[in-house]
Amino acid sequence: MNHRGLIISNIILFLWCSVSLALDPVEFIVQHNPDIQELRAYNRSIFSRLKVSLKGHGKYGQATTIETGWEREKTTLGGDIRVIAEMPIFSPQEKLQMRLKELELTRRIRREASGAVARYRGLKLWIEREGEIIKALEIELEWIKKRVETGVEPQKTYIERAIALRQRKQTLETKQTELQDALDTVLSFVPKSDRDALKQLLEQYGNK
């Protein structure tokens, strides 16, 4: 592969990785979390740009004697000189501390977001599978009911299966409530304006 082909391949790989990161709910949260954004903006606008200007002035030149006719005058040839120096208000150590603080916050948000997204996905997957099982059990219960009516199956069997099915449905309803709570937790990591986009990402990843 020539040099040009290598560059094109690297560009394609970079774009693919960028798209993948953009579609990942956790990375989306990290990029749009208001706490991280606020700290990043503070570091960029204050610590990297804010400087103080120190100004001073003085004279330069040398004393000399100028004779004009019968008069003799001592004067200084030269002029004013101004010194202006710009110094950052915050030291490199202070900047490093703030960058470390930003990194720690980013790691914490990513860890918490990853746990919240994993919990949501786990509940969603469990509910989908349990829903399919309940549908199958409902069909089976109807079949048992017909067997009871024809005297092939005892009434006790139908009652036991019906009770078990009702309990599974109650558990499913509880998990559905937990799923909504889990979704609210995930969405709370980003502003309201970004929550619809985050929901779409969760749905896309849930279907993979």
N, C-alpha and C positions, 0 to 999 in steps of 0.2 A: 504494500500500500504506500503510495507517495505521500508527501507532506500535506498536500491539499486534501487528499482523501482522509487523512488522519484528523485534520482540523474539522472537516464536515462530520465525521463520526463522533468526535467529541462534542460538537454542537448539538447533534441529535440526541446524544446521551444526556447532555445537560438539560435539554428541553423536556425529555421524557421524565427525568427525575423531578424537574420543577412541577410538571403536571401531576405526577404521583403524589408529591408533597402537598400540592394544592388540594388534592382530592381526599387527603387523609383528615378525618375529623379532629384528631388530636393536634396535628400541625396547624389546622385551621384555627383551633382554639388558641394555640400559642401565638399565632400571628394577630389575632383579633382581641385577645384578652385586654381589657382596659387598664389593669394594674401594670402589666408588662409594657404596654404602649406608653403609659404615662412616665414610667421610669426611663424608658429608652429615649423619649423626647426630652426629658430633663437632662439626661447625660449628654445628649448631642448638642442641645442649645446652650446649656450652661457650662458644662465642664470642658467641652472641646473648643468653644469659641470665645467665652468671656475672658477679656484681658483688661488690664489697667495700664494707662499711659503715664509715664513719668517724664516730666519736662524740666529742663533747666537751661540757663543761658549765661554767657560770660563774654569776655573780650579776648581778642588775640591780636598780636602785632608786636612791634618793638619801638622803643623810644628813640627818637632821632632829633637832630638839630637842623633847622632850616634858616638860612640867612637870606634876608631881603634888604638890600641897601645897607643902611647903618644898623638895622635891627636884627636881633638874633632871637629865635623862638624855638622852644623845645616842645615837640608834639609827638603823638603816637600814631603811626600809620597802621591801618588794619581795619577791623570792624567787629560786629557782634557775631557770636556763634551760638547756635541753639542745639541742644542735645535732647532727643526724644527716644525713649526706650519703652517697648511694650513687654509687659511681663504677665503671665497667666496668674489669675487669682488663686487657683487651686494647684497644688503640687502634683507631680506624677503619682505619688503614693496615694493621694486622695482620689485621683481619677481611677487608679487601679482598684481601690476599695469599692468605688461605686460600680465599676464594671463587674466586679465579683458579686456585688449585691444583685445586680441585674441578672447575672448568670444563675445565682442561687434561686432567685424568684422564678426564672424561666424553668429551671429544673423542677421546682416544687409544683408549679402550675401544670407542667407536662405530666408529672407523676400522678397528680390528683385527677387530671383530665383523663389520663389513660385508664385509671381505675374506674372512674365514672362511666366512661364509654364501654369498658369491658362488662361492667355490671348491667348496663342497658342492653347490650348485645346478648348477653347470656339469658336475661329474662325474656327478651323478645324471641330468641330461638326456642326456649323452653315452652313458651306460650303457644308458638306455632305448632310445635310437635305435640303438645298436650291437646291442642284443639283437634288435630287429626285423630289422635287416640280416642277422644271423646266421641267423635263422629262414628268411628268404627264400633265403639261400645254401644252407642244408641241403636245402630243397625242390629247388633247382636242381641240387644235387649228385646227388640221387636220380634226377632226370630224366636227367642225363648218364650215370649208371651204367647205366640201362636202354638208352640209345643205344649205349654201349660193348658191352653184352651182345648187342645186335642187329647189331653191326658198323658202325653208322652213325658213331660217334664213336671216335677213337683212344684207347687206354688212357692215353696220355701226358696227354691233356686232363683226364681224371678225376683222375689223380695230382696234377697241378699245382693243380687246384681244391681237392682234399682237403687238401693241404699249406697252401694259403692260408687255408682255413677254420679249420684247427687253430691257425694263428698268430693269427688274429683272436680265437679263443676264449681263447687264453693271454693276449692283451692285455686282453681283457674281465675275466678273473680278476684281473689286476694292478690294473685300475682299480677293481674292486669292493673290493679291499683298501684302496686309496687313499680310496675313498668312506667306508669305516668310520673311517679315521683322520681324515678331514675332519669327520665327524659328531662324533667324540670331541672334536675341537678346538672346535667350536661349543658343545657342551654344557659344556665346561670353563669357560665364561664365567659360568655360573650355578651355584648350589648344587644338590646332588643332588635336593632336594625340588622343584625347579622344572624338572627336565630332561624329565620326561614331557610337561609342558605345552609346553615349547619344541619337542619332537619333533613334537607335533601341529601347531604353527604352521608348522614346516618342511614338513610334509606338505600342509597347506592351501595354502601359497604355491607348493609344487611342482606342484600340480594346476591352478594358475591360468594 
